[in-house]
Amino acid sequence: MSAVKIREAQAADLDAIVEIERRNPFAAHWNEDEYLRLFRDSQVRRLALIAVVDGVAGFVIAREVAGEWELENIAVSPRLQRGGVGSALLRELCDRVLSAGGAKLLLEVRESNVAARKLYEGQGFNLTGRRKNYYSNPEEDALLFEKNFPK
């Protein structure tokens, strides 16, 4: 696999983002309008990053509210999973949150998504709670993770 390059997402990346998301059952499934708002809604501070490995290989989207950031969506092309793309995206997101003065990064994940849980734990996220029956299709608990950044 070629080296992973991370850059900010652009509107021209939307088709690739949607394709990757649709091919990942654990990704948050948004409609096209929600993705378009990434580039049009200036009322919400968001960061959308793309991993490039011979084309768009994955993405991560986060938003900021009052100094706290929430990871809203992350997905990697199925053919490149477990190859370091998700780790590179998450590292870059953490670096940018820290550079922006963010105090913490929060996320939730399906309890059954063991690969994602290992990724988050490996990058210093701590399990902080559970939301019973948060997800549907199938019904499942959400596990809450957070990573605090030094001030």
Order of alpha helices (4+ residues) and beta strands (2+ residues): beta-alpha-alpha-beta-beta-beta-alpha-beta-alpha-beta-beta
